[in-house]
Amino acid sequence: MEMPELPRRIYTLREEPPAVHSISYHTCWTLHAALKKALHDDEYEEVKESKLGVFIKFQELGFDWASRLVHYMLGFQLDIKKKYELWSLVGPEPVRFSLLEFENLTGLNCEYIEDLERPHSVVIKELTFFWEMLGVHVEAGPSTQEIIAALERCEGWSRDDRKRLAYLAIFTGYIEGRKFSTPTRVSLARLVMELERFENYPWGRVAFKVLMGSVKGRDISGCYTINGFAQALQVWVYTALPELGATFGNPLPNNPSPPILAYKGRKERKQFKEAILSQTRVVNFVQKDIGEMFPKWEFDVEDMLAENIIKLMFVKKPWKWTMDCWEVTGTWVNTKPAVVSPTKKKVVKEDSPRPRKKARITAPAEASEEAAAEASEEV
């Protein structure tokens, strides 16, 4: 088999955007505190042990967000046309983040269904009444802000209605994970009126789609925010680079399952970029039969170059990647106009007795990048 054409990097090798700013995300500690306070102990445990309870268990870990680690992996991306798949290069090794990896990380239901984000539901009297209790317009989905307000006044609600409210807290805060005041999608929120249907819905697929929609094609050269369950990206790095996960991921004893619950995270003041590139053991992807390696999506884009990575590794086992397999030059072009500050010209006469100042020596880019990131790292 000849070497097939492979995707190019997004950013040219060694010209990846520096991690100067911390990545923001919307997972809300206030929401979890309000949820725990609002529910009776047995109700809280019931939600925690439900099919969506992984989000509650994760929140209880007190997970530390390592913004720079995620940023560098995004900077190492390959230019993948598929909407719901991300590949990054760790040295010569390609590492995939797809629905398969997300399903493995979270244990959530990621099965394929048609009209995933447009499920059919009927506006019945009970729905209208419940939305009134939420204080939300019947044609809108609740925001995190509105859910927190409802949690503060739900003491007299029925057990089922408090459970609906808890599920909506998970939906708004972790699955959608958008700005505090941003309404969620009403078509999905309405599913909560049918508790069993809500519990068994493929929320893993919905959550992954939200996350990918926030990351794919994103300009990461400045400040940016990730919607959805952003921390899954960090745990993906820990599992794809096991030695790094063991050193920086603050792993828990006994290897809890699913993997999203196996780390507490850690914000190390370390050279994360060098740590990533020094890894000798890499898990390229979740291994399945070749026919199951390409998750099905509605309206996805075909990308034979991305598929060539997997096909190459399946056909030519054991395949060894080298730096020569990948082009050095990236596809990203900076379209932002350069901002030049107007300065006055100074004329220095040749016979001026004033000595010229020596040119200032700038600090190495990598060192200044890490120092700036260290100062801006999110708490």
N, C-alpha and C positions, 0 to 999 in steps of 0.2 A: 504494500500500500504506500503510495506516494504521500508526501506531506501535504495535507489539504490546506486550503486557505483558512486562516484563523482571524478572529477579531483583533482590531488594533486597540491600543490603550486610548483612554480618553485624554489623559494628560501625559505629555512627553516625560520620559524617564528622568527623574531627578528634578523635574519642574512642577511637581505636584503642589497644589495650593498649601501654604503653611497653615498650621493650626493656631492662628492668632486669636480667634474668637471662640467662645464656647458655644456648642450647639444647644439650642433651646428645645424643649419638648413640653407637652401639656399634661402629662400624667400628674394627677393632683393629690397630694397628701391630705389636704383639707377634706376632700371628698371621702376618702377612706375613713378618716376620723369621724366625720358626720354619720357615715353609714354604720359604723360599729356602735356609736352612741345611740342611734335611732332604733336599732333592732334589739329584740330580746336575745339573750345568750343562745337559746336553742335555735332561733331563727337565723342568727348570724352563722352558727355552725352548719345549718342546713344549706345555706347559700355557699359557704366555704367548701363543702363537700360535694357540691353540684358539679355539673359538667363545665361550668364557667368559673368554678372556685379557684382555678389556678391563678387568676388575676389577684384574688384576695390573698392567697398564700404568698404570692410574689411580693405584694405590697408589705406584708408582715416581715419580710426578710430585712427591710431597711437597706435595700440595694443602693450602692454608690455608683453614680453615673460617671463614666470615664469618657468625657467628650472627645478628647484628642485621639483615643484609640479608635473610636468609630470614624472620626474624620479622616484619619490616615487610610483606613481601609476603603473609604469612599474615594479617596484620592488615587488609590491604586486600581480603580475600576477599568474594565475593558468596555469598549463601546458596543453594547449589546442592544439590538433592535427590539427584542422581546420586551413587552410591557411589564411582565411580572417575573423577571429573572435578573439577577445581578451577579456579575463575576468580578473578582478582584485578583490581581497578581501579587503573590507573596514571593518576591524574587522571581524565579521562573515558574512557580507553581500556581495554576489557576484554582481559585476557590469559589464555589457557587453558593449563592443564597437564593433559593427558590421556595416554592410552596412546600416541597418535600422537606427541606431543612427546617422551615418554620413549623411544620406539623411535628417533626421529630423533637424540636425544642420545647414546644408548648403542650403537646398532647391534645390540642383542640381538634374539633371536628372540621376537616378541610375537604369534605367530599364535594364533588361537582354537582351542581344543580343549575338548571336554566333560570334566567331572570333572578339571579342571585340578589341583586340590590333593588329589585322591584317586585317583591312578593305580593301576591294578591291578598287583600284583607278588606273587610267590609266595615264601614263606619256605623257601628251599632250604638244603641243607647248607652250601654255599659262603658263603651270606649269614650263617648262624649263626656259622661259623668266623671270618669277617671281623669281625663285630661283637664277637666275643670278643677278637680282636687289638686292636680299638679300645678295649676296656675299657668297653663300653656294653651295657646290657641290650637284648636282641634286640627288645623291644617299644617301645624309645625311640629317638628320633633323637639324634645326638651334639650336645653343646654346644661352643661355641668353646673352652672350658677343656679339654674332653676331647680335642678335635682337636689342640690345642697339645701336650698330654701325649703323644699318639700320635706326633706328628711328631718328638718327641725320642727315640723308640725304634724307628723304622721302618727303620733302616739295612739290616737283614737281610730285609726284605720283598721280594716280587717286584716287578718294574717296574710291572705292572698294578695291584698293590695300593697302591703308592706314588702312582700316578696317581689311583686312587680316593680316597685320602686327600687329595690336593691338590684334587680337585674338591669334596670335602666341606668343605674349608677355605673355598673360595669360597662354597659354599652357606651354611655357618653364619655366616661373617663379613660377607658382603656382601649376599647375596640375602635371607636371613632377618634378619641384622643385629640380633639381640636381645641381651639381657643376657648377659654372659660365661658365666654358669653355667646359663643356661636351655636345656633340651633343645629341639632342633628337631623338626619334624614327620617322624615315621618313615616315613610313606607316601611322602614325596618323597625322603628320604635314601636309601631302599632302591633307588631307580632307579640308583644308582651301581654296582650289581652288573652292569648292562648298560651298558658304557661308551659304546657308540654311541648308545643310546637317551638316556642322560644328556646327552651332548654336544649332541644335537639337540632336546632338550626346550625348550619356550617359556619359558625362565627369565626373559626380559624381562617377560613378563606376570605371572609369579609375583612377581618383585621389585617391580614397580609396584604390585601389589595389596597387598603388605606395607606399602609406603610410604604408600599412600593410607589404609589401615586405621589407620595411626598418626597421620595428619594430619587427616583429615576429622572434623569435629565436635569437635575438640580445644579445650579451654579453654586459651588461651595467655596468660592474665592473670598466671600465676605461673611457677614452674619447670616445665619439661616436657622429655621425651625423645622423639626420633624414632627409630623402628625402621626397619631396612632401609637402603637406599642413599641416605641423607639428602643427601649432597653433590650428587645430581642436581638437587635443588631450587635450589641455588645456581647451578649452571651453566645451568639453565633461565632464571633471571633474567638472566644474562649474554647469553643468546641472544635472549631476548624484548626486552631493552633494549640493543641493540648498542653504543650510545655509552657506557653505563654499563659494559658488559663490557670495552670497550677501555680505559676509564679505571681501573677498579677490579679487573678480572678477571685482570690479569697474563697477557695472552694470549701464547701461544707463536708463534714465527715460522712461516711457511708454512702456517698454518691447518690443523693436523692433523685427521684424521677418525677416528672420529666426534667431534662437538663436545665430548663429555665429556673428551676428551684434548687439547683446544685451549686450556685455561686452567690456570694453577697456583693461582689464587685469591690473595686478599690480604686481610689483616685491617687495613683502614685505620681510623684513628681519625677518621672523618669523620662528617658528618651524613648518614647513609645515607637517612633518610626524605626529606630535602629533595632528595637526589641522585636518588632514584627519581621523585619528583613533578616534577622539572625536565626529565625526558626528553621530547624532541620526536619521536624516532623509536621506534616501537613495532611489534614483530612480534606480532600478535594470536594467531596459531596457525599450525600446520603446514598449509599449503594443499594440499588434495586435491580431487577431484571431490566434489560435494555428497553423493553416495551413500556416500562413504567417510569422511565427516567424523564419523560417530558410531560409535565402536568397539563391537563386540558383546561383551556380558558376560552370564554366567549370573546370574539373580536380581538384575539391576540395577533401579533405580527410574526410572520415566519422569519427565522434567522438561521440559515444553514451554517453560517460561520460559528455561531455559538454551539449548535448541535455537533459540529465537527470536533469540538473539544472532547465531548463525551464519547463520540463514536471512535475517535482515535485511541482513547484510553481503554475502550472495551475490545477493540480489534487487535491492538498491538500490546497486549499485556506481556510482561510488565513494561509500561512506557515510562521513559525518563525524560522529563522536561529540562530544557536548557534555555539560557537567555537568548540563544540564537533563534529559538522558535518564535520569538515575538519582535515585532517592529519597535524601534526605540521611540519614534515620533508619534505623538498623540494626535487625535482628531479635533481636540478642542481648540477653538480660536477665540481669543479675547476680543469681544466686540465693544467693550466699554471704552469710550473715548478717554484718552489720558488727560488728566487735569494738571495744567501747568500754571503755577502761581506767577503772576507778573512780577518781575524784579527789575529794579533800576540798574542800568549798566554803570559800572564803575570804571573810570579810566585811570590807569596807573601810568604815570610818566616813567620813562626808562631811567631817568636820572634821579627818581625819587629816593630820598635817603631812608624812607621807611622800609624795613625788611618785609618781604612777603611771608605770609603765614603758611605753615606747612599744611598740606592737605590732610583733612581728618581721616583717620583710618577707621573704616566701618567694621563693626563686629561681624563675624561669620553669620550668614543668614540663618543657619540651623540653630545656632545658640540663641540669637535674638528671637527667633520664632518660638522656641521652647520657653524662654523667659516671659514673653508676652502671654503665651497660653497659660503659663503657671499662674500669672496674675489674674487672668480672666476665667479660670476654671470654675464651673458652676458648683455651688454647694448642694 
